[in-house]
Amino acid sequence: MQNNKKIIAITGGIGAGKSSVLEIVKGLGYLVIESDQIVKNLYKKRRVLRKIKTILPGCVSGKVILKPNKKLIAERIFNSASDYEKLTGYLTPLVIKKIFSTAKNTKNKLIFVEVPLLFERSYQDLFDGVIVVKRELNARIESVIKRSNLTREQVLERIKAQVNYEEMSLENITCPA
C-alpha cells in the first residue's frame, strides 16, 4: 500500500470468529473495514441489484424499486457452484475496490480489513499481511446456527463453498512486505 499505509486482511471460514477479532482490533483503536457491511451497502444500489437480477433471475423483485430476496439468493448460491461463482465474481471485485478507496482516503496508517473470500478469489497478495482466524468445526457450526438461524446442513453447504483452512498450508502463504 502506498503512503506508508499497511492494510492487513482478516479472514477465516464462516463462524470462525472474524467478527470477534474485528471487535478486539476496533477496541484497540484501529480502523476496521468490514466486507459484510460493504456488501450490505452494495445491495442498496440500483445498478448492483439490476446486475444481480440478471445473474440470478428470480432473486430480485420489482422493476422500479428493486428488492433482493437474500434468503433465495443464499439458497441459490450455496446450492449451485455456477451461481456462487457468478455472484461472488461480480461482487467481490466491487468490495475490494471499496476497501482500497476507503483505505486511500483515511489518515490511518494501519488498517484491518475483514475479507471472507480472500483465498477463494486469490486476493491475498493485495494486502500487507493476513490474519487467519480458525476455530474448531463444531463450534463454528453451532455458532452460525444460532447467529443466522440456519440448519446444520445449510451451514455445512456454506462451509463447503469456502477454502478449507484446516487442510490449507498456511506456512506457504506469502504477502508483500
Buried (B, 14 or more C-beta within 10 A) or exposed (E): BEEEBBBBBBBBBBBBBBBEBBEEBEEEEBBBBBBEEBBEEBBEEEEBBEBBBEBBEEBBEEEEEBEBBEEBBBBBBBEEEEBBEBBBEBBBEBBBEBBBEBBEEEEBEBBBBBBBBBBBBEBBEBBBBBBBBBBEBEEBBBBBBEEEEBEEEBBBBBBEBBBEBEEEEEEEEEEEE
